[in-house]
Amino acid sequence: MGGHEAIDELLAEAGVDGLRLRGALALLSGGRWWTLADLVRETATSRRTIESLLRVLPLEHSGDRVRIPSDQVNRYNVGIDADISGLGNPVAGMVAGHAETLERLETLIAEAPRGRHALDHVSATAETVLRRALLLGRRFWLPGARLLCVGDHDLTSLAVRMVHPEVEVAVADVDDRILEYIDAQDLGVRTRWADLRLGLPPSLRGWADLAITDPPYTPEGIGLFAARAAEGLRDRDRGRILVAYGASERTPMLALKVQKALFDLNLLHEAIFPHFNRYHGAEAIGSAADLYVLRPTTKTWPAIAARLDRLATAIYTQGPQAVESAPAAPPDEAAVTAFGPDLLAGDWPRGLLPQVPRTRLATLLAKPYAADPERVAIAVPAGLEAALPRLLLATRARHVRVLAAGAVVDRMADLPALAALLAPVYRLTAEGHVLDAVRLSPPDSGPDRVVRRIMDSAHGKVANTWREALTETAGLTKRQARAAVEEAAPWALDAAPLELPLHRLAEMRTRIGAPTTA
């Protein structure tokens, strides 16, 4: 079967959801050439569905672009508004008034670090992040408000600061490259490193009035990111969480599982704007996602506590921490047994060294270990490499042995850079899947002593430790030391070293070494 009969049958099978296909027909009949990716994004329809339509249409081709021939246009031009997602875009009319901001965002997104498949990164369009900023201003009273971006590969934080400079904005993200890129724009965004599987940065807990996230599109990922967003709210009665989530029109059961993960957190669905978000890629879900506006209830907080107690690290759709990935191989027991640790951190086999105390990686990052052990063995699974520098700083053990799932030199993107960053504290050596960090004696004086004091107090606030060290080593009064720190590193005032992006830790060392005037 082919020709008009096949097309009519395809439209009939689509039923009330056939507006998507008719929208695609209208686009293809308009005389413009279309790529498959552009059709998917414009109609917010999955790649498979659009491909099924293209297979039965009479098309002319120009490279990878197609359109319906002019002599066939009258047959297929159904005369409808091709933008079938208009109902989900309440700020569409405001975009034209921000042309300069849109142009700047397009440049910023194009020049941003490339997405990482293992983190489910897909870039939102510049118009999408602009619309997010506009919607916040249209729906909420923003003067004096604080916005937390829970993950921000899309650069929503920059759009909000451009459109609403009166809003304080913070970003928590696992990708140090993104945090450095956001800081480089000098728009006043507060950046904090966080692997949300291990916790929200302490300085951002209870900090925000609004939170926004575009998380991994798995029930586990959506539930985790929404829970962390809720933890970031200071206004538990009137705060809101905005979540981007998209699924193919072919997989309603997957969307139901995701919505159930949100319902399990007792979050009120205040609004859902269909197809509000558009992406460069993600064609399996139509290069589009809905925007949920969620409101916590009194039952949200106990639900979050229960969920985080049974937290899983597999939250992505790709890579070593994908939900459907094979279980990781257990760490080399011989390497840790010979080491003779006083503490095991991470996920170790139950029968291994049963008398040795154990702690979770999240606990190690959350607070200093009271027993101050001599030797600590840390199991770092594939997919948590970004936590390694922080895990090494989190323990004050004299010797730390890290057991990786694969070769350390393969797992770490830049081991020499890590060694240089941690040089005030550790001497690092790596062989195979084992990384050894031996703590060095602290310097007697000078800037390196201040750096060492700060890194040794990894759970404390950088500013407090820095001020105390300046009063002791540089002869400054408390007021002078406070002013010196505020001038040198305003981004470090309320943060712990474990929260800072790596470029900020490196910058801190440089600024401490700069001359200080009394």
KEKEKOL-791119 format. One record per residue (C-alpha): chain; x, y, z. Coordinates in pm, whole numbers. Example, Ala and Ser with C-alpha at 12.3 -4.5 7.8 and 13.67 -1.06 7.14 Angstrom:
% KEKEKOL-791119
ATOM   ch     east    north       up
ATOM    A     1230     -450      780
ATOM    A     1367     -106      714
This chain:
% KEKEKOL-791119
ATOM   ch     east    north       up
ATOM    A        0        0        0
ATOM    A      135      347      -81
ATOM    A       46      697     -188
ATOM    A     -262      873      -55
ATOM    A     -413      555       88
ATOM    A     -111      490      312
ATOM    A     -107      850      431
ATOM    A     -479      846      510
ATOM    A     -435      526      708
ATOM    A     -144      671      904
ATOM    A     -349      977      995
ATOM    A     -647      763     1089
ATOM    A     -432      549     1319
ATOM    A     -306      864     1493
ATOM    A     -662      954     1596
ATOM    A     -693     1262     1815
ATOM    A     -314     1279     1839
ATOM    A     -297     1325     1462
ATOM    A     -245     1699     1496
ATOM    A      127     1627     1521
ATOM    A      136     1460     1179
ATOM    A      -89     1719     1021
ATOM    A      142     1988     1158
ATOM    A      434     1813      987
ATOM    A      235     1796      663
ATOM    A      165     2168      681
ATOM    A      536     2241      725
ATOM    A      642     2016      440
ATOM    A      378     2173      212
ATOM    A      493     2528      275
ATOM    A      770     2530       15
ATOM    A     1056     2529      267
ATOM    A     1315     2252      280
ATOM    A     1324     2056      607
ATOM    A     1577     1827      769
ATOM    A     1449     1539      977
ATOM    A     1593     1693     1295
ATOM    A     1420     2027     1230
ATOM    A     1085     1858     1167
ATOM    A     1119     1661     1490
ATOM    A     1199     1970     1696
ATOM    A      939     2194     1530
ATOM    A      653     1948     1578
ATOM    A      775     1804     1912
ATOM    A      719     1457     1767
ATOM    A      948     1158     1803
ATOM    A     1192     1075     1525
ATOM    A     1026      735     1468
ATOM    A      686      893     1411
ATOM    A      817     1154     1169
ATOM    A     1012      885      982
ATOM    A      693      681      946
ATOM    A      528      982      784
ATOM    A      817     1058      549
ATOM    A      821      699      428
ATOM    A      472      727      277
ATOM    A      490     1082      142
ATOM    A      584     1182     -213
ATOM    A      894     1394     -144
ATOM    A     1160     1576     -335
ATOM    A     1509     1587     -189
ATOM    A     1792     1837     -165
ATOM    A     2076     1671       21
ATOM    A     1939     1572      362
ATOM    A     1641     1807      328
ATOM    A     1295     1725      198
ATOM    A      966     1888      108
ATOM    A      641     1798      -68
ATOM    A      657     1886     -441
ATOM    A      467     2197     -541
ATOM    A      226     2000     -762
ATOM    A      125     1793     -457
ATOM    A       93     2080     -208
ATOM    A     -282     2128     -244
ATOM    A     -338     1765     -147
ATOM    A     -142     1788      180
ATOM    A     -161     2149      291
ATOM    A     -421     2108      563
ATOM    A     -422     2476      658
ATOM    A     -351     2445     1030
ATOM    A     -116     2627     1265
ATOM    A      202     2420     1252
ATOM    A      303     2526     1604
ATOM    A       88     2273     1783
ATOM    A      265     2341     2114
ATOM    A      148     2702     2139
ATOM    A      -75     2617     2435
ATOM    A      234     2517     2629
ATOM    A      421     2841     2563
ATOM    A      256     3122     2759
ATOM    A      547     3365     2706
ATOM    A      589     3322     2328
ATOM    A      483     3680     2264
ATOM    A      753     3815     2494
ATOM    A     1052     3659     2316
ATOM    A     1068     3920     2038
ATOM    A     1128     4192     2294
ATOM    A     1451     4026     2404
ATOM    A     1624     3980     2069
ATOM    A     1962     4096     2196
ATOM    A     1953     3857     2491
ATOM    A     1846     3573     2262
ATOM    A     2138     3640     2029
ATOM    A     2383     3641     2320
ATOM    A     2241     3317     2456
ATOM    A     2277     3152     2116
ATOM    A     2647     3241     2120
ATOM    A     2695     3124     2479
ATOM    A     2528     2789     2412
ATOM    A     2727     2737     2092
ATOM    A     3057     2805     2271
ATOM    A     2979     2608     2590
ATOM    A     3161     2283     2673
ATOM    A     3023     1992     2476
ATOM    A     2770     1773     2651
ATOM    A     2868     1440     2804
ATOM    A     2657     1144     2695
ATOM    A     2721      967     3026
ATOM    A     2548     1260     3200
ATOM    A     2253     1261     2954
ATOM    A     2347     1609     2837
ATOM    A     2139     1752     2552
ATOM    A     2151     2128     2494
ATOM    A     1830     2326     2513
ATOM    A     1780     2591     2248
ATOM    A     1857     2953     2331
ATOM    A     1489     3041     2296
ATOM    A     1401     2772     2549
ATOM    A     1627     2905     2824
ATOM    A     1509     3258     2748
ATOM    A     1148     3143     2780
ATOM    A     1229     2982     3113
ATOM    A     1359     3314     3241
ATOM    A     1057     3499     3106
ATOM    A      813     3251     3258
ATOM    A      972     3292     3600
ATOM    A      918     3668     3579
ATOM    A      563     3629     3447
ATOM    A      454     3381     3714
ATOM    A      649     3484     4029
ATOM    A      746     3797     4219
ATOM    A     1122     3800     4173
ATOM    A     1268     4104     4352
ATOM    A     1468     3963     4643
ATOM    A     1414     3605     4526
ATOM    A     1673     3329     4498
ATOM    A     1681     3068     4221
ATOM    A     1867     2738     4245
ATOM    A     1955     2560     3919
ATOM    A     1992     2191     4001
ATOM    A     2228     2105     3718
ATOM    A     2269     2367     3447
ATOM    A     2423     2236     3127
ATOM    A     2149     2440     2953
ATOM    A     2282     2769     3103
ATOM    A     1942     2872     3237
ATOM    A     2125     3054     3517
ATOM    A     2281     3295     3268
ATOM    A     1947     3365     3098
ATOM    A     1784     3445     3431
ATOM    A     2063     3682     3534
ATOM    A     2040     3861     3198
ATOM    A     1664     3907     3213
ATOM    A     1624     3942     3591
ATOM    A     1948     4079     3742
ATOM    A     1764     4137     4068
ATOM    A     1746     3760     4128
ATOM    A     2022     3578     4314
ATOM    A     2110     3265     4118
ATOM    A     2311     2959     4222
ATOM    A     2406     2648     4026
ATOM    A     2487     2303     4163
ATOM    A     2643     2081     3896
ATOM    A     2870     1777     3873
ATOM    A     3051     1903     3561
ATOM    A     3344     2128     3658
ATOM    A     3370     2248     3297
ATOM    A     3018     2393     3305
ATOM    A     3080     2563     3639
ATOM    A     3398     2724     3509
ATOM    A     3221     2837     3192
ATOM    A     2937     2996     3390
ATOM    A     3184     3176     3617
ATOM    A     3376     3304     3314
ATOM    A     3067     3499     3200
ATOM    A     3091     3716     3514
ATOM    A     2716     3747     3559
ATOM    A     2718     3696     3935
ATOM    A     2602     3334     3940
ATOM    A     2709     3138     4247
ATOM    A     2860     2805     4138
ATOM    A     2893     2493     4353
ATOM    A     3014     2145     4265
ATOM    A     2776     1863     4353
ATOM    A     2715     1504     4257
ATOM    A     2351     1495     4361
ATOM    A     2375     1122     4434
ATOM    A     2612     1221     4715
ATOM    A     2427     1527     4839
ATOM    A     2339     1891     4783
ATOM    A     2613     2141     4881
ATOM    A     2558     2254     5242
ATOM    A     2565     2623     5147
ATOM    A     2268     2567     4913
ATOM    A     2045     2367     5147
ATOM    A     1746     2577     5245
ATOM    A     1881     2863     5034
ATOM    A     1636     2919     4746
ATOM    A     1279     3034     4687
ATOM    A     1259     2869     4344
ATOM    A     1444     2577     4191
ATOM    A     1465     2462     3830
ATOM    A     1609     2143     3687
ATOM    A     1636     1955     3359
ATOM    A     1739     1615     3497
ATOM    A     1816     1273     3346
ATOM    A     1489     1143     3203
ATOM    A     1465      827     3413
ATOM    A     1230      783     3709
ATOM    A     1538      754     3930
ATOM    A     1695     1069     3787
ATOM    A     1378     1276     3800
ATOM    A     1306     1168     4157
ATOM    A     1659     1243     4277
ATOM    A     1692     1585     4113
ATOM    A     1345     1691     4230
ATOM    A     1427     1579     4584
ATOM    A     1753     1774     4586
ATOM    A     1571     2077     4445
ATOM    A     1324     2056     4732
ATOM    A     1613     2034     4980
ATOM    A     1738     2361     4836
ATOM    A     1419     2554     4918
ATOM    A     1413     2792     5213
ATOM    A     1044     2870     5163
ATOM    A      875     2536     5223
ATOM    A      526     2683     5207
ATOM    A      542     2893     4891
ATOM    A      854     2770     4711
ATOM    A      823     2609     4367
ATOM    A     1021     2354     4169
ATOM    A     1025     2367     3788
ATOM    A     1116     2039     3617
ATOM    A     1172     1976     3246
ATOM    A     1070     1628     3137
ATOM    A      992     1481     2798
ATOM    A      892     1140     2664
ATOM    A      800     1006     2325
ATOM    A      431      999     2238
ATOM    A      495      628     2185
ATOM    A      593      557     2549
ATOM    A      318      678     2783
ATOM    A      407      412     3043
ATOM    A      756      559     3082
ATOM    A      606      903     3137
ATOM    A      370      752     3393
ATOM    A      664      602     3587
ATOM    A      832      941     3596
ATOM    A      518     1116     3712
ATOM    A      477      849     3978
ATOM    A      829      928     4103
ATOM    A      716     1288     4149
ATOM    A      389     1186     4313
ATOM    A      587      962     4551
ATOM    A      756     1280     4675
ATOM    A      410     1426     4747
ATOM    A      470     1717     4511
ATOM    A      162     1900     4385
ATOM    A      148     1932     4005
ATOM    A       47     2296     3984
ATOM    A       93     2326     3606
ATOM    A      233     2138     3307
ATOM    A      327     2335     2995
ATOM    A      346     2086     2706
ATOM    A      648     2101     2473
ATOM    A      777     2416     2644
ATOM    A     1140     2305     2617
ATOM    A     1314     2238     2283
ATOM    A     1655     2078     2229
ATOM    A     1938     2033     1983
ATOM    A     1908     1655     1973
ATOM    A     1695     1417     2184
ATOM    A     1502     1322     1870
ATOM    A     1368     1006     2035
ATOM    A     1143     1233     2245
ATOM    A     1069     1481     1968
ATOM    A     1351     1717     2075
ATOM    A     1101     1855     2324
ATOM    A     1002     1833     2690
ATOM    A      717     1958     2902
ATOM    A      775     2202     3187
ATOM    A      628     2098     3521
ATOM    A      561     2349     3799
ATOM    A      559     2162     4130
ATOM    A      475     2275     4479
ATOM    A      593     2091     4791
ATOM    A      343     1987     5056
ATOM    A      388     1908     5424
ATOM    A      428     1542     5327
ATOM    A      709     1614     5081
ATOM    A      988     1630     5337
ATOM    A      939     1290     5503
ATOM    A      898     1141     5153
ATOM    A     1231     1291     5048
ATOM    A     1405     1155     5358
ATOM    A     1269      807     5283
ATOM    A     1371      824     4919
ATOM    A     1725      939     4985
ATOM    A     1775      656     5234
ATOM    A     1736      407     4950
ATOM    A     1924      614     4697
ATOM    A     2072      442     4391
ATOM    A     2363      580     4191
ATOM    A     2231      453     3855
ATOM    A     2014      741     3732
ATOM    A     2117      796     3370
ATOM    A     2014      643     3039
ATOM    A     2371      601     2911
ATOM    A     2722      531     3041
ATOM    A     2846      332     3343
ATOM    A     2577      475     3572
ATOM    A     2289      401     3338
ATOM    A     1982      246     3498
ATOM    A     2013      -63     3277
ATOM    A     2393      -97     3289
ATOM    A     2555     -418     3409
ATOM    A     2656     -431     3778
ATOM    A     3005     -297     3840
ATOM    A     3283     -543     3916
ATOM    A     3374     -548     4288
ATOM    A     3698     -374     4391
ATOM    A     4019     -578     4412
ATOM    A     4001     -732     4759
ATOM    A     4371     -818     4766
ATOM    A     4474     -456     4710
ATOM    A     4269     -335     5004
ATOM    A     4345     -626     5236
ATOM    A     4719     -572     5195
ATOM    A     4667     -201     5261
ATOM    A     4522     -267     5608
ATOM    A     4270       20     5627
ATOM    A     4121      163     5946
ATOM    A     3810      272     5753
ATOM    A     3633      154     5437
ATOM    A     3445      422     5243
ATOM    A     3208      335     4962
ATOM    A     3048       10     4848
ATOM    A     3260     -290     4950
ATOM    A     3175     -664     4955
ATOM    A     3010     -759     5284
ATOM    A     3259    -1028     5377
ATOM    A     3564     -806     5325
ATOM    A     3741     -705     5651
ATOM    A     3425     -740     5861
ATOM    A     3584     -577     6168
ATOM    A     3679     -256     5987
ATOM    A     3430       35     6023
ATOM    A     3251      147     5707
ATOM    A     3096      467     5582
ATOM    A     2915      578     5269
ATOM    A     3075      820     5025
ATOM    A     2793     1067     5092
ATOM    A     2867     1055     5465
ATOM    A     3238     1108     5405
ATOM    A     3159     1424     5210
ATOM    A     2893     1546     5452
ATOM    A     3100     1559     5771
ATOM    A     3450     1484     5899
ATOM    A     3501     1134     6029
ATOM    A     3530     1156     6408
ATOM    A     3782      872     6451
ATOM    A     4049     1045     6233
ATOM    A     4176      715     6089
ATOM    A     4535      653     5982
ATOM    A     4448      464     5661
ATOM    A     4130      494     5456
ATOM    A     4036      283     5154
ATOM    A     3782      438     4917
ATOM    A     3592      249     4647
ATOM    A     3501      486     4363
ATOM    A     3266      325     4109
ATOM    A     3265      414     3742
ATOM    A     3069      731     3686
ATOM    A     3168      905     4010
ATOM    A     3515     1019     3899
ATOM    A     3435     1387     3954
ATOM    A     3400     1319     4326
ATOM    A     3756     1187     4361
ATOM    A     3931     1519     4445
ATOM    A     3663     1594     4703
ATOM    A     3679     1247     4857
ATOM    A     4055     1282     4901
ATOM    A     4012     1617     5073
ATOM    A     3723     1491     5286
ATOM    A     3943     1257     5491
ATOM    A     4243     1368     5696
ATOM    A     4394     1022     5692
ATOM    A     4770      996     5655
ATOM    A     4732      749     5368
ATOM    A     4433      707     5136
ATOM    A     4402      426     4886
ATOM    A     4145      463     4610
ATOM    A     4023      150     4430
ATOM    A     3880      229     4087
ATOM    A     3668        6     3864
ATOM    A     3925       41     3586
ATOM    A     4273      179     3532
ATOM    A     4309      507     3721
ATOM    A     4492      679     3436
ATOM    A     4201      590     3207
ATOM    A     3935      689     3457
ATOM    A     4079     1032     3538
ATOM    A     4072     1282     3252
ATOM    A     4381     1466     3377
ATOM    A     4566     1294     3660
ATOM    A     4866     1536     3650
ATOM    A     4629     1831     3697
ATOM    A     4472     1656     3996
ATOM    A     4816     1591     4144
ATOM    A     4907     1959     4099
ATOM    A     4582     2078     4257
ATOM    A     4627     1856     4563
ATOM    A     5005     1909     4588
ATOM    A     4978     2115     4911
ATOM    A     4821     1811     5081
ATOM    A     4907     1484     4906
ATOM    A     5166     1306     4702
ATOM    A     4977     1096     4447
ATOM    A     5091      777     4278
ATOM    A     4883      559     4046
ATOM    A     4928      205     3925
ATOM    A     4660        5     3750
ATOM    A     4328       55     3927
ATOM    A     4489      181     4250
ATOM    A     4557      544     4341
ATOM    A     4756      613     4657
ATOM    A     4752      952     4827
ATOM    A     5008     1006     5104
ATOM    A     4960     1315     5321
ATOM    A     5255     1552     5333
ATOM    A     5385     1745     5631
ATOM    A     5238     2099     5640
ATOM    A     5464     2392     5545
ATOM    A     5604     2597     5831
ATOM    A     5504     2935     5688
ATOM    A     5402     3135     5384
ATOM    A     5100     3117     5149
ATOM    A     5128     2739     5119
ATOM    A     5058     2707     5489
ATOM    A     4732     2902     5445
ATOM    A     4636     2682     5150
ATOM    A     4708     2373     5355
ATOM    A     4498     2500     5647
ATOM    A     4202     2554     5418
ATOM    A     4233     2217     5245
ATOM    A     4276     2039     5578
ATOM    A     3946     2196     5689
ATOM    A     3760     2074     5382
ATOM    A     3422     2061     5558
ATOM    A     3452     2409     5708
ATOM    A     3390     2744     5541
ATOM    A     3681     2864     5332
ATOM    A     3645     3224     5450
ATOM    A     3661     3134     5820
ATOM    A     3976     2923     5788
ATOM    A     4138     3175     5555
ATOM    A     4073     3466     5796
ATOM    A     4211     3274     6092
ATOM    A     4523     3179     5899
ATOM    A     4583     3540     5790
ATOM    A     4566     3669     6145
ATOM    A     4828     3413     6245
ATOM    A     5064     3423     5946
ATOM    A     5030     3777     5807
ATOM    A     4980     3971     6130
ATOM    A     4641     4110     6023
ATOM    A     4362     4203     6258
ATOM    A     4038     4009     6229
ATOM    A     3876     4301     6048
ATOM    A     4167     4334     5807
ATOM    A     4170     3960     5742
ATOM    A     3796     3961     5674
ATOM    A     3830     4247     5426
ATOM    A     4125     4079     5254
ATOM    A     3933     3755     5201
ATOM    A     3621     3934     5079
ATOM    A     3827     4123     4823
ATOM    A     4035     3825     4711
ATOM    A     3761     3562     4686
ATOM    A     3402     3683     4727
ATOM    A     3286     3352     4578
ATOM    A     3427     3160     4876
ATOM    A     3259     3340     5164
ATOM    A     2998     3079     5253
ATOM    A     3140     2772     5077
ATOM    A     3343     2476     5197
ATOM    A     3638     2357     4987
ATOM    A     3440     2043     4901
ATOM    A     3175     2256     4731
ATOM    A     3403     2470     4519
ATOM    A     3455     2397     4150
ATOM    A     3809     2282     4076
ATOM    A     3899     2607     3899
ATOM    A     3802     2798     4214
ATOM    A     4025     2577     4429
ATOM    A     4313     2644     4192
ATOM    A     4232     3015     4186
ATOM    A     4223     3023     4565
ATOM    A     4582     2902     4578
ATOM    A     4685     3181     4340
ATOM    A     4502     3451     4535
ATOM    A     4639     3340     4869
ATOM    A     4988     3373     4723
ATOM    A     4920     3733     4611
ATOM    A     5057     4016     4828
ATOM    A     4822     4122     5108
ATOM    A     4812     4482     5229
ATOM    A     4737     4550     5593
